[in-house]
Amino acid sequence: MSLFRTKNLDEALKSGCTTGGLKRVLGPVDLVFIGVGAIVGTGIFVLTGTGALTAGPALTVSFIIAALACAFAALCYSEFASTIPVAGSIYTYSYFTLGEIVAWMIGWDLILEYGLASAAVSVGWSGYFQSLLSGFGFSLPTALTAAPGAIPGVTTWVNLPAFVIMVAITWLLSIGIRESLKINNVMVGIKIAVIILFIVVGARHVTPENWQPFAPFGLSGILSAAALVFFAFIGFDAVSSAAEEVKNPARDLPIGIIGSLSICAILYVAVSLIMTGIVPFGKFLGVDHPVSLALQYAGETWVAGFVDLGAILGMTTVILVMLYGQSRIIFAMSRDGLVPTRFSKIHPKYGTPFVTTWTIGIIFGVIAALVPLNVLAELMNIGTLAAFCLVAFAVIVLRKKRPELPRAFKCPLVPLVPILSIIFCITLMTYLQWHTWVAFAIWLLIGACIYFLYSRKNSLLNEINCNASLTQAETSLPESQQT
């Protein structure tokens, strides 16, 4: 009944990690596209403007710091994903190394991370979609355009477009991952082309004087912006959630994780450098479409229209991948008995966790419709940073406990790289607002209550241990008393 009981890693590896019934259909290109699809979205198309107000032109440095924090975490994720190719990401890795209570809490944390990520991005998607509609002379009733209180001085009831896109993507995911990723790959290709178009066209309009002063708010501004734009890199860890649907996980998962993060880091630094070189950073105040604003400022309005379209497609893929990753984590938790078993049922026709997909789609669709973007973004960041700290710590623990375990990919310089990952993440967490910490603590407290009231006694591991204890007790009785 120990809180730190762990799952048997040898049994999982021996079984081939294929007990879930999911279809192995994904290759390395699919995984890179999943990663890029999850990463490139609201962070680059929306939050770059807010980050510029916080750091000035030094936003590029903020992106580099956030990318480094993610890079160290990505190396840790890659080792686990190639060694333990099981659905569930850091939740599953923790269950094998740190124990059930830690696994539950980080799984509960990941539900927050992925759910709020999809909700936050759908709010950003709504803003660009409404901008696109206005270009054609259409507009929604004001009451249906934003969450209550999202626009000061304006009465709004619900963000209807955000809810609608969440439901549409939930439907797409529920009918099959292969079909979903075909659409994802097309949209990722288009949005990358749009970003490259911005870089090529925007570079001609850069005015170096706009980069002076480079860091008007000093190191504090750079780190505060890094804590915010860290949001822009969230998503590469969703690649590891696809472990049981990958044809060759030992080789392909590290390629997907590291490859997608590297591509996005280069794009982000280039975009932020050009954007702040075109527009004085102070002009981004109150702007929710900073990339297209930069092109409009440069007089390239025709490209700005393409950027709006790319932003819509880009954020669509982020919602898709985040909802996908969350469904697979809840699927893994349900299979372990920590949440009701109905959430690990596979649809006989579509081969997807159908009930799980629709449940989270509706719940977080409602949250997207009713909660403002800035609240969603900070809560998601703190949850992700906590998860990254834990996966780095778990790598060190597994190296100590099982040094002989075959590892297709090894995180270099252990324990130095995992320790650097923890330091970077904790540093960024300290720059988040205090009310974000309070809300995160409340979420974890709710999770602890659920664990002790339901999950602990319904855990499959608990059932196995109880049966083993009963068997041991029976064998100690005289033969005539054994049942």
C-alpha positions as CSV (number, residue, x, y, z in Angstrom):
1,M,0.0,0.0,0.0
2,S,3.0,2.3,-0.3
3,L,2.5,5.7,-1.8
4,F,5.7,5.2,-3.8
5,R,4.9,1.7,-5.2
6,T,6.1,1.4,-8.8
7,K,5.1,-0.5,-11.9
8,N,7.2,-3.4,-13.0
9,L,9.4,-2.0,-15.8
10,D,10.7,-5.4,-16.9
11,E,7.2,-6.8,-17.5
12,A,6.2,-3.7,-19.5
13,L,9.3,-4.0,-21.7
14,K,8.9,-7.8,-22.1
15,S,5.3,-7.4,-23.3
16,G,6.5,-4.9,-25.9
17,C,4.5,-2.1,-24.4
18,T,1.6,-3.0,-26.6
19,T,-1.2,-3.8,-24.1
20,G,-3.4,-0.8,-25.0
21,G,-4.7,-1.8,-28.4
22,L,-3.7,1.4,-30.1
23,K,-2.5,1.2,-33.8
24,R,1.2,1.6,-34.6
25,V,1.0,3.8,-37.7
26,L,3.4,6.8,-37.0
27,G,6.9,7.3,-38.5
28,P,9.6,9.9,-37.7
29,V,8.2,12.5,-40.2
30,D,4.8,12.2,-38.6
31,L,6.4,12.8,-35.1
32,V,8.3,15.9,-36.3
33,F,5.1,17.3,-37.7
34,I,3.2,16.5,-34.5
35,G,5.9,18.4,-32.5
36,V,6.0,21.4,-34.9
37,G,2.2,21.3,-35.0
38,A,2.0,21.5,-31.3
39,I,4.7,24.2,-30.8
40,V,4.1,26.7,-33.6
41,G,0.8,28.5,-32.7
42,T,-0.3,31.1,-30.2
43,G,3.2,31.5,-28.8
44,I,4.6,33.0,-32.0
45,F,1.4,34.6,-33.5
46,V,0.0,36.2,-30.4
47,L,2.4,36.2,-27.3
48,T,5.4,37.7,-29.2
49,G,3.7,41.1,-28.9
50,T,3.3,40.7,-25.1
51,G,6.8,39.4,-24.8
52,A,8.2,42.4,-26.8
53,L,6.5,44.8,-24.3
54,T,8.2,43.0,-21.4
55,A,11.7,42.5,-22.8
56,G,11.9,45.0,-25.8
57,P,14.1,43.8,-28.7
58,A,15.8,41.5,-26.3
59,L,12.8,39.2,-26.8
60,T,15.1,37.2,-29.0
61,V,17.3,36.4,-25.9
62,S,14.1,35.5,-24.0
63,F,13.3,33.0,-26.7
64,I,16.8,31.5,-26.6
65,I,16.6,31.1,-22.8
66,A,13.2,29.4,-23.1
67,A,14.6,27.2,-25.9
68,L,17.5,26.2,-23.7
69,A,15.2,25.2,-20.8
70,C,13.2,23.1,-23.3
71,A,16.3,21.6,-24.9
72,F,17.6,20.2,-21.7
73,A,14.1,18.8,-20.9
74,A,13.9,17.4,-24.5
75,L,17.1,15.4,-24.0
76,C,15.6,13.9,-20.9
77,Y,12.3,13.2,-22.6
78,S,14.1,11.5,-25.5
79,E,15.9,9.1,-23.2
80,F,12.7,8.0,-21.5
81,A,10.6,7.9,-24.7
82,S,13.1,5.6,-26.5
83,T,13.6,3.4,-23.4
84,I,10.0,3.1,-22.2
85,P,7.8,3.5,-25.3
86,V,4.5,3.6,-23.5
87,A,1.6,6.1,-23.8
88,G,1.3,8.6,-21.0
89,S,4.6,10.7,-21.3
90,I,6.1,11.8,-17.9
91,Y,3.1,10.3,-16.1
92,T,4.2,6.8,-17.2
93,Y,7.9,7.5,-16.7
94,S,7.2,8.6,-13.1
95,Y,5.1,5.5,-12.4
96,F,8.1,3.2,-13.3
97,T,10.7,5.3,-11.4
98,L,9.3,7.6,-8.7
99,G,6.2,5.8,-7.5
100,E,2.4,6.0,-7.8
101,I,1.7,9.2,-5.9
102,V,4.2,11.1,-7.9
103,A,2.9,9.7,-11.1
104,W,-0.7,10.6,-10.2
105,M,0.2,14.2,-9.3
106,I,2.2,14.8,-12.5
107,G,-0.6,13.1,-14.5
108,W,-3.0,15.5,-12.8
109,D,-0.6,18.3,-13.6
110,L,-0.5,17.2,-17.3
111,I,-4.3,17.3,-17.5
112,L,-4.0,20.9,-16.6
113,E,-1.2,21.6,-19.0
114,Y,-2.6,20.1,-22.1
115,G,-6.2,21.0,-21.4
116,L,-5.4,24.7,-20.8
117,A,-3.0,24.7,-23.7
118,S,-5.8,23.6,-26.1
119,A,-8.2,26.1,-24.5
120,A,-5.7,29.0,-24.6
121,V,-4.8,28.4,-28.2
122,S,-8.4,28.2,-29.2
123,V,-8.9,31.7,-27.7
124,G,-6.0,32.9,-29.9
125,W,-7.5,31.1,-32.9
126,S,-10.8,32.9,-32.2
127,G,-9.1,36.3,-32.4
128,Y,-7.5,35.6,-35.7
129,F,-10.6,34.0,-37.1
130,Q,-12.7,37.1,-36.2
131,S,-10.0,39.3,-37.8
132,L,-10.2,37.2,-41.0
133,L,-14.0,37.5,-41.0
134,S,-13.9,41.2,-40.6
135,G,-11.7,41.4,-43.7
136,F,-14.7,40.0,-45.7
137,G,-17.1,42.4,-44.0
138,F,-18.6,39.9,-41.5
139,S,-18.7,40.1,-37.7
140,L,-20.2,38.2,-34.9
141,P,-22.4,39.7,-32.2
142,T,-20.1,41.3,-29.6
143,A,-21.5,39.2,-26.8
144,L,-20.3,36.0,-28.6
145,T,-16.8,37.1,-29.3
146,A,-14.9,36.8,-26.0
147,A,-15.1,35.4,-22.4
148,P,-16.8,37.4,-19.8
149,G,-14.6,40.3,-18.6
150,A,-12.0,39.6,-21.3
151,I,-12.5,43.1,-22.9
152,P,-12.6,46.0,-20.4
153,G,-15.7,48.1,-20.7
154,V,-17.4,45.7,-23.2
155,T,-20.1,43.2,-22.3
156,T,-19.3,39.7,-23.5
157,W,-20.9,36.4,-22.6
158,V,-19.0,33.6,-24.4
159,N,-16.2,33.0,-26.9
160,L,-18.3,31.1,-29.4
161,P,-15.6,30.5,-32.1
162,A,-13.2,29.1,-29.5
163,F,-15.8,26.6,-28.4
164,V,-16.7,25.6,-31.9
165,I,-13.1,24.9,-33.0
166,M,-12.6,22.8,-29.9
167,V,-15.6,20.7,-30.7
168,A,-14.6,20.4,-34.4
169,I,-11.1,19.1,-33.6
170,T,-12.5,16.8,-30.9
171,W,-14.7,15.2,-33.6
172,L,-11.7,14.8,-36.0
173,L,-9.5,13.2,-33.3
174,S,-12.3,10.8,-32.3
175,I,-12.6,9.2,-35.8
176,G,-8.9,8.2,-36.1
177,I,-5.3,9.4,-35.5
178,R,-4.1,8.5,-39.0
179,E,-6.8,10.7,-40.6
180,S,-6.2,13.5,-38.0
181,L,-2.5,13.5,-38.7
182,K,-2.9,13.7,-42.5
183,I,-4.7,16.9,-42.0
184,N,-2.2,18.0,-39.4
185,N,0.8,17.5,-41.7
186,V,-0.8,19.6,-44.5
187,M,-1.6,22.5,-42.1
188,V,1.9,22.3,-40.6
189,G,3.4,22.6,-44.0
190,I,1.3,25.6,-44.9
191,K,2.1,27.5,-41.6
192,I,5.8,26.8,-41.9
193,A,5.7,28.2,-45.4
194,V,3.8,31.3,-44.1
195,I,6.5,31.9,-41.4
196,I,9.3,31.6,-43.9
197,L,7.4,34.1,-46.2
198,F,7.3,36.5,-43.2
199,I,11.0,36.1,-42.6
200,V,11.9,36.7,-46.3
201,V,9.6,39.7,-46.8
202,G,10.0,41.2,-43.4
203,A,13.8,41.1,-43.4
204,R,13.8,43.8,-46.2
205,H,12.0,46.3,-43.8
206,V,14.1,45.9,-40.7
207,T,15.4,49.2,-39.3
208,P,18.3,48.5,-36.9
209,E,17.5,51.7,-34.9
210,N,14.4,49.9,-33.6
211,W,16.7,47.5,-31.7
212,Q,18.0,50.4,-29.6
213,P,18.0,50.1,-26.6
214,F,18.2,46.4,-27.0
215,A,17.2,45.4,-23.4
216,P,15.3,48.5,-22.0
217,F,14.0,46.5,-19.0
218,G,17.3,44.7,-18.2
219,L,17.7,41.1,-17.2
220,S,14.5,41.1,-15.2
221,G,12.5,42.0,-18.3
222,I,14.3,39.3,-20.3
223,L,13.6,36.6,-17.8
224,S,10.0,37.7,-17.3
225,A,9.5,37.5,-21.0
226,A,11.2,34.1,-21.1
227,A,8.8,32.8,-18.5
228,L,5.9,34.0,-20.7
229,V,7.1,32.9,-24.1
230,F,8.1,29.6,-22.7
231,F,4.4,28.9,-23.7
232,A,5.6,29.1,-27.3
233,F,7.7,26.0,-27.0
234,I,5.2,23.8,-25.1
235,G,4.1,20.8,-27.2
236,F,7.3,18.8,-28.0
237,D,6.5,16.6,-25.0
238,A,3.2,15.6,-26.7
239,V,5.4,13.6,-29.1
240,S,6.2,11.2,-26.3
241,S,2.5,10.6,-25.7
242,A,2.3,8.9,-29.0
243,A,4.7,6.2,-28.0
244,E,2.3,3.2,-28.4
245,E,1.4,4.4,-31.9
246,V,4.9,4.7,-33.3
247,K,6.3,2.0,-35.6
248,N,9.9,2.2,-34.3
249,P,9.7,4.2,-31.0
250,A,13.4,3.6,-30.0
251,R,14.6,5.4,-33.1
252,D,11.8,7.7,-34.1
253,L,10.7,9.3,-30.8
254,P,14.0,11.1,-30.1
255,I,14.0,12.3,-33.7
256,G,10.5,13.7,-33.3
257,I,11.2,15.4,-30.0
258,I,14.6,17.0,-30.7
259,G,13.9,17.7,-34.4
260,S,10.7,19.6,-33.8
261,L,12.1,21.7,-31.0
262,S,15.2,22.6,-33.0
263,I,13.1,23.7,-36.0
264,C,10.8,25.8,-33.9
265,A,13.6,27.5,-31.9
266,I,15.3,28.7,-35.1
267,L,12.0,30.1,-36.5
268,Y,11.0,31.8,-33.3
269,V,14.4,33.7,-32.9
270,A,14.2,34.8,-36.5
271,V,10.6,36.0,-36.3
272,S,11.1,37.9,-33.1
273,L,14.3,39.6,-34.3
274,I,12.6,40.7,-37.6
275,M,9.4,41.7,-35.9
276,T,11.1,44.0,-33.4
277,G,13.3,45.4,-36.2
278,I,10.3,46.5,-38.2
279,V,8.1,47.9,-35.4
280,P,9.2,49.8,-32.3
281,F,8.3,47.4,-29.5
282,G,6.0,49.9,-27.7
283,K,3.5,49.8,-30.5
284,F,2.6,46.2,-29.6
285,L,0.5,47.4,-26.6
286,G,-3.0,45.8,-26.8
287,V,-2.2,44.0,-30.1
288,D,-3.3,40.3,-30.4
289,H,-1.8,39.8,-34.0
290,P,1.7,41.2,-33.7
291,V,3.2,39.3,-36.7
292,S,0.6,40.6,-39.2
293,L,0.8,44.0,-37.6
294,A,4.6,44.2,-38.4
295,L,3.8,43.5,-42.0
296,Q,1.0,46.0,-42.1
297,Y,3.4,48.5,-40.6
298,A,5.9,47.7,-43.4
299,G,3.2,48.2,-46.0
300,E,3.1,44.5,-47.0
301,T,-0.6,44.1,-46.4
302,W,-0.9,41.3,-48.9
303,V,1.5,39.2,-46.9
304,A,-0.3,40.1,-43.7
305,G,-3.4,38.4,-45.1
306,F,-1.3,35.2,-45.6
307,V,0.0,35.5,-42.0
308,D,-3.5,35.6,-40.7
309,L,-4.4,32.5,-42.6
310,G,-1.2,30.8,-41.4
311,A,-2.0,31.8,-37.8
312,I,-5.4,30.2,-38.0
313,L,-4.0,27.0,-39.5
314,G,-1.1,27.0,-37.0
315,M,-3.2,27.3,-34.0
316,T,-5.6,24.6,-35.3
317,T,-2.8,22.1,-35.3
318,V,-1.7,23.1,-31.8
319,I,-5.3,22.4,-30.5
320,L,-5.3,19.1,-32.4
321,V,-2.0,17.9,-30.9
322,M,-2.7,19.1,-27.4
323,L,-6.1,17.4,-27.2
324,Y,-4.5,14.3,-28.7
325,G,-1.7,14.3,-26.1
326,Q,-4.1,14.8,-23.2
327,S,-6.4,12.0,-24.4
328,R,-3.5,9.6,-24.4
329,I,-2.4,10.6,-20.9
330,I,-5.9,10.1,-19.5
331,F,-6.0,6.8,-21.4
332,A,-2.9,5.6,-19.7
333,M,-4.1,6.7,-16.2
334,S,-7.4,4.9,-16.8
335,R,-5.6,1.7,-17.9
336,D,-3.8,1.8,-14.6
337,G,-7.0,2.3,-12.7
338,L,-6.3,5.8,-11.4
339,V,-9.3,7.2,-13.2
340,P,-12.5,5.2,-14.2
341,T,-11.8,2.4,-16.7
342,R,-14.3,3.7,-19.2
343,F,-11.7,6.3,-20.3
344,S,-9.4,3.5,-21.6
345,K,-12.0,1.9,-23.8
346,I,-11.0,1.8,-27.5
347,H,-13.7,2.4,-30.1
348,P,-14.1,-0.8,-32.1
349,K,-14.3,1.0,-35.5
350,Y,-12.0,4.1,-35.1
351,G,-9.4,2.6,-32.8
352,T,-9.4,5.7,-30.6
353,P,-10.2,6.4,-26.9
354,F,-13.5,7.8,-28.0
355,V,-15.1,8.7,-24.6
356,T,-11.9,10.3,-23.3
357,T,-11.5,12.4,-26.4
358,W,-15.1,13.8,-26.3
359,T,-15.0,14.3,-22.5
360,I,-11.9,16.5,-22.5
361,G,-13.0,18.3,-25.7
362,I,-16.3,19.4,-24.2
363,I,-14.9,20.3,-20.8
364,F,-12.0,22.4,-22.1
365,G,-14.1,23.8,-24.9
366,V,-16.3,25.3,-22.2
367,I,-13.3,26.7,-20.4
368,A,-12.0,28.3,-23.6
369,A,-15.4,29.9,-24.1
370,L,-15.5,31.4,-20.6
371,V,-11.9,32.1,-19.4
372,P,-9.7,34.9,-20.7
373,L,-6.4,34.0,-22.5
374,N,-3.9,35.6,-20.1
375,V,-5.3,33.5,-17.2
376,L,-5.0,30.3,-19.2
377,A,-1.4,31.0,-20.4
378,E,0.2,31.5,-17.1
379,L,-1.5,28.5,-15.5
380,M,-0.4,26.3,-18.3
381,N,3.2,27.5,-18.1
382,I,3.6,26.6,-14.4
383,G,2.2,23.1,-15.0
384,T,4.6,22.5,-17.8
385,L,7.7,23.8,-16.0
386,A,6.8,21.5,-13.0
387,A,6.5,18.5,-15.4
388,F,9.9,19.3,-17.0
389,C,11.6,19.4,-13.6
390,L,10.2,16.0,-12.7
391,V,11.2,14.3,-15.9
392,A,14.8,15.6,-15.4
393,F,14.8,14.2,-11.9
394,A,13.4,10.9,-13.0
395,V,16.2,10.5,-15.6
396,I,18.8,10.7,-12.7
397,V,16.8,8.3,-10.6
398,L,16.4,5.7,-13.4
399,R,20.2,5.9,-14.2
400,K,20.9,5.1,-10.5
401,K,18.3,2.3,-10.1
402,R,18.7,0.6,-13.5
403,P,22.1,1.5,-15.0
404,E,22.1,-1.7,-17.1
405,L,18.8,-0.9,-18.8
406,P,19.1,-0.8,-22.6
407,R,18.7,2.8,-23.8
408,A,18.3,3.5,-27.5
409,F,19.0,7.2,-26.8
410,K,21.0,8.5,-23.8
411,C,20.7,12.0,-22.4
412,P,24.3,13.3,-22.5
413,L,26.2,14.4,-19.4
414,V,23.9,13.0,-16.7
415,P,23.4,14.3,-14.1
416,L,24.6,17.7,-15.4
417,V,22.0,18.2,-18.2
418,P,19.0,17.1,-16.0
419,I,20.2,19.4,-13.2
420,L,20.6,22.3,-15.6
421,S,17.0,21.6,-16.9
422,I,15.7,21.8,-13.3
423,I,17.6,25.0,-12.6
424,F,16.3,26.7,-15.8
425,C,12.7,25.6,-15.1
426,I,12.7,26.7,-11.5
427,T,14.2,30.0,-12.4
428,L,11.4,30.7,-14.9
429,M,8.8,29.6,-12.5
430,T,9.9,32.3,-10.0
431,Y,9.0,34.9,-12.6
432,L,5.4,33.9,-12.8
433,Q,2.8,35.9,-10.8
434,W,1.9,34.8,-7.3
435,H,-1.8,34.2,-8.1
436,T,-0.6,31.6,-10.7
437,W,1.2,29.8,-7.9
438,V,-1.9,29.9,-5.7
439,A,-4.2,28.5,-8.5
440,F,-1.6,25.8,-9.2
441,A,-1.4,24.8,-5.6
442,I,-5.2,24.6,-5.4
443,W,-5.3,22.3,-8.5
444,L,-2.7,20.0,-7.0
445,L,-4.6,19.9,-3.7
446,I,-7.8,18.8,-5.6
447,G,-5.7,16.2,-7.3
448,A,-4.4,14.9,-4.0
449,C,-7.9,14.6,-2.6
450,I,-9.0,12.6,-5.7
451,Y,-6.0,10.3,-5.3
452,F,-6.7,9.4,-1.7
453,L,-10.5,9.2,-2.1
454,Y,-10.6,7.2,-5.3
455,S,-7.4,6.5,-7.2
456,R,-5.3,4.8,-4.5
457,K,-7.8,2.1,-3.7
458,N,-8.8,1.6,-7.4
459,S,-5.3,1.4,-8.7
460,L,-4.5,-1.7,-10.8
461,L,-1.2,-1.9,-8.9
462,N,-3.1,-1.9,-5.6
463,E,-5.3,-4.8,-6.9
464,I,-2.2,-6.8,-7.9
465,N,-0.5,-6.2,-4.6
466,C,-3.6,-7.2,-2.7
467,N,-4.0,-10.4,-4.7
468,A,-0.4,-11.2,-4.1
469,S,-0.8,-10.7,-0.4
470,L,-3.9,-13.0,-0.3
471,T,-2.1,-15.7,-2.2
472,Q,0.9,-15.5,0.1
473,A,-1.5,-15.7,3.1
474,E,-3.3,-18.7,1.7
475,T,-0.1,-20.6,1.1
476,S,0.9,-20.1,4.7
477,L,-2.3,-21.9,5.9
478,P,-2.6,-25.7,6.3
479,E,-3.6,-27.4,3.0
480,S,-7.1,-28.2,4.4
481,Q,-7.8,-24.5,5.0
482,Q,-6.7,-23.2,1.6
483,T,-9.5,-22.1,-0.8
